[in-house]
Amino acid sequence: MRAAALNARDMMVIAHDPIYPGDHIEDLVPCADGAGEVEEVGEGSKWKVGDRVLVHVNSWIEDTEEMLTVPEVQAKGSDKYHGTLRQYAVWDDEHLIMAPFHLTFEEIATMPACSATAVNAPPPGPMSFRPGMTILAQGTGGVSCFVIQLASAVGAKVIATSSSDDKLALAKSIGATHTINYISNPNWAVEALRLTNGKGVDHVVDVAGAETVEQSLQATKQGGLISLVGFLTESKKSDLVPSLIFGGKTARGVFNFTKSMTEEAVKIFEQHKLHPVVAKVFEWKDAKEAFKMLSQQSAVGKIVIKI
C-alpha cells in the first residue's frame, strides 16, 4: 500500500458511533480507500508486478438488482474487515482496479469510495448526469468535489455550495458553474431557484442530511431528484411528505456502489485528465493528525495518509 484516504465513516467506525452499523473489532485496520503497487502475484492472477492499482472498497463487486445489506457489503475498514492503512495487504484479483496513469498514489487513494458514490448518486436512466442538467453539490468535501468534477466533465451545469468564498473559488476551478456561500446566504435554496430562473435544479446531492434536506427539496425542480449521500448534521424532526408528494420529487438513499461504478469514475478521470482534490497529505507518523483534521470537517477535498 502506498496511500490511504479518509472518509467520514472511518471516524465513525473508530469512535464506534452507533449511526454507522457494524460490530467493529478493536484491532481493526482503518480506512476504506487506498492505492498501491502490486509487489507479488499468485498463480493465474491477471495482475503483474508493478501495476498501480486502487482498492475497491467492499465485496459488492458485480452489478445486481438486489441491494446488499450493510453486513453483506463487507466494507473494508469496518466490522471485521481490515482496511487500507497498512504497509502490505493481500487482495483477491477482483478487488483491484487499474489506476489512472496520470495520477499520483495520493490522488489515486482518494477515488474508491467518493468517486463511486458520485457516480451512484444519479440512478441509471434519465436522471444520470448528462449535458443540460443542473446539479447542486453541497459543500466541498470528498463526494461533493467528485460530483462537481464528474458532472461538469459530462456537460452538466453545477451549482456548488460551501461555507467560504475561498472554498467556492476552488469549486469554480474544478468545474462549478455557479456558487453559493451558505453562511452569507443561509436560505441557499432561494438563491438556487434564482440561478435556475425559478425552475429549480434537476438533482441535489445532499451530503449533510437532516439540517439541509428541507432546503434540498425546495431547491429541486418539479419531478426532480434528491440523492441522500451523508448524515453529517444532527438529526431533527421534519415533515418532508408534502414537498415530495406535491412536487412529484424523489428522495433516494445512496448506499454503497459496485466495482463498475468505481471503474466508470476512473474512465472519466482518465478521459478528461482530471485530478482529484487533495486537501492535505500526511506522513505515516502523523496519522492521528489526519484523523483530527477529518473530525473538524473543514477539509476541501480528501485527506490522505502517505504509507
Beta strands, then each sheet from edge to edge (+ up, - down):
strand 1: 3-5
strand 2: 33-37
strand 3: 52-55
strand 4: 96-98
strand 5: 134-138
strand 6: 157-162
strand 7: 178-181
strand 8: 201-206
strand 9: 220-228
strand 10: 250-253
strand 11: 278-282
strand 12: 302-306
sheet 1: 4+ 3- 2+ 1- 12+ 11+
sheet 2: 7+ 6+ 5+ 8+ 9+ 10+
end
